[in-house]
Amino acid sequence: MAVVRPFRAVRYNPQKVKDPSKVTAPPYDVISREFKEELQKRHPHNIIRLILGKTHDTSDDTLYEKAREYLEGWLKEGVLIRDERPALYPYTQTYQVDGRPVTRTGFIGLARLEEPEEGGIKPHERTLSGPKADRLKLLAACQANLSCIFSLYPEDGGSLQERSINSLMEDALKGPPLVEAIDDDGVIHRLWKIDDPQTIEAIATKMKDKELFIADGHHRYETALKYRQMMLEKTENPTGEEPFDHVMMYFTSMADPGLLIFPTHRVVHSLEDIDREGLLEECKKYFDVDPLPFDEATEEKVKEEFLERLKEESEEKIKFGLYVRDNPVYYMLTFRGKEVMDALFGSSMAEVHKGLDVTVLHSVILEKILGIDREAQEAGKNLTYIKDARDALKVVEGGNNQLLFLMNPTRIEDIRRVSEAGLLMPQKSTYFYPKLLSGLVINLLKE
């Protein structure tokens, strides 16, 4: 189960950095080349210089050393300071849903690393080799966790108040925050500090009963495991309590009312040939296909109907929206049910996978119908992932893009079922919102 520890966080010095919003950034893997350049211009000490020194189109390893030089230089200059006492760091994110404020609450601490087979920390998504190699080089160069792994824990049994970790942080949350920053989506991020040993022990004790489910940061978690193995090979008589035995992690409850999951839509590109009528006929073998034609005058109205119908009955049915480039028709695909998956895959596919939207899309449409095999999917050879449906509809009209599949969000209970079964979903199955900010705290893996 979860072993949670306090740590002496490295933070931006408020005497030298007056506005934390100018030095923080979202996770590296959602930052475009253009936004990276904007963040670099925003402040000379923006965390982007540490987390994404590597450019999008080069493998120049000197860039990792440059990140290390920035980190060490900012510490020497006092731009970054390290807390004197180990602490846990309550962290809230407040955002708007339908015009009303919603807050997600959690805390940042260290989690003892566990291999997946140990069962206490469970992944839910497949990872890619490229990002792991990149993150390992950065971790080895900087010897620091620069961003948090995002984890979820269940709160089962008893009343909400009895089982709530958040109730132990109430006193801290009543005071002024240590840090407050606003990101580019307008989300308000607030950070506090708990360094009282009794409160820390109470939180750590409650967390011992929890399993942890990785929400975001799968590549960085696997990288931390690899780094630990590298360091163990260099360490005589390891105790199991070395800094590299732990990783910086954000913990929030699966029951938190501010926990929101967005879908990640799939744009298909660069296939040699797509026969639109043939694709639709193949889809009709497994889906009910409902066309929504439009013209220039009705496009916006039909688009809104299309997006609304995608959400209808999504708790009971697996549905996808399909748009084929240069064709004035939106298609609603409604899957005929698990019996189709039984007929296609039988016992070769786990039962829990057969009822997942992402598995149906990837195995039935992408692989079986379009011929994009698992290797090509994992390499991103023919797929681009986009969060916003309207943005995706625009993107599919450009470049080599050919098809768009719109999806509904993965349910939290599905993530838990897949993880507890020791299985994985396809990459980009979830998009947790809001994203955690990088630059609020850093964990040094050396004294």
C-alpha positions, 0 to 999 in steps of 0.5 A: 500500500501507499508509503507517503513521506514529507520532503524539503521542497525546492520552491521559487523564492517569493522575494525574487519571483513576485508572480508565480504565474510567470514561472510555472508551466503545465506538464511538458507533454501538453506544451506545443513548440509555440507555447514553449517559446511563449513561456521562455519569453514570459520570464527568464526563470520559467520552469520550462527551461528545466522541464523542456530544454529538449527541443521537439526536433533534436536529440542534442543531449547537451540540452539536458546538461543545460537544464542541470546548469539552470537548476544549480545556478538558480539555487546558487542565486537564491531564485530557488530556495529549499524548505528547512523542514520536511513537509507535505503540501496541500494543493487546490485547483479552482476552475469554472464548470458551467459558470460555477467555481469547482475546486479539486483538493489534494496534496504533494508528498513523496511516494515510495517507488513500487514495481507494478507487480508489487500492486500498491501503485497501479498504472492504467495506460501504456507508455512509449519508449521515446518519452521515457528515454527523454525523461530519464536523461533529464532526471539523470542530469538534474537529479531532481523530480521537476514535476509531480506524478498525478495519483488517485486514491480510493476512499471506501467505507465509512462516512465521507468525513471519517474517511477523508484525507482532506479533513486532516488538512482543513486547518492548513487550508484556512490560512493564506496560501504559500503560493498562488498562481493562475494558469493560461486556462484561468485555473487558480492554483494554491499551495500550502505547507504542513510541517507539523509532525503529528499532522504529517503522521496522521495523513501518512497513516491514513494513506497506508491503507490506500492503493494508488492509481496513476492518473498522469505521469506514467512515463515519469513514473517508469522513468523513476523506476529505471533511475532507481535501478541505475542508482542501486547498481552504483550504491553500496549497501542500499538501505531502501531509504535513499532519495531515489527510492521515492518520487514526488507525487500529487495525491487526490481522492477518486471521490473528490468533486473537482476531479474531471476527466476529458476525452482525448479525440483521435485524428487519423493521418497519412494512411495510403488510401481511405475508401470512405464508403468501404469504411462506412460499410465495415463500420456497419458490421459492428455499429449502428451508423447514423449520418448527419448531413449538413451544408454551408447554411446548416453546418453550425447547427448540425455540428452542435447536434452532433456533439450533443448526441455524442454525449447522450446515453454515453453511460450505457452505450459506447459511441463515437463521432466520425468525420471524414475530411472533405465530406459534408456529413457527420456520422454517429457510431453506436456500438452494438455491444459486448457480444460483438467483442466476444465474437471478434476476440473471444478469450484473447481479450480480457473481459474488462477491456471489452466494455471500454470505449478506447479498446473498442476504437483501437481494436475494432476500428483502428486496427481491424478496419483501418489496419493501424496495428498496435505498433503503429498506434504506440509509435503515433505513426498515424494518430494525433491526439487532441483534447478539444472536439471543436479544435479537432474538427478544424485540425482534420481539414489540414495537412495529411489528416483524413479522419476524426474520431470523437470520444466520450471521457473514460469513467473513473470506475473503468480506470480503477477496474482496469488497474486492479485487474493489472491491465492497461488501456491504450495511450491517451485514454484519459485527460485529467483536468486541470493539469498540475502546474510544474514549478510549484515544488521540486524534489531534489534527489541529492542533499 
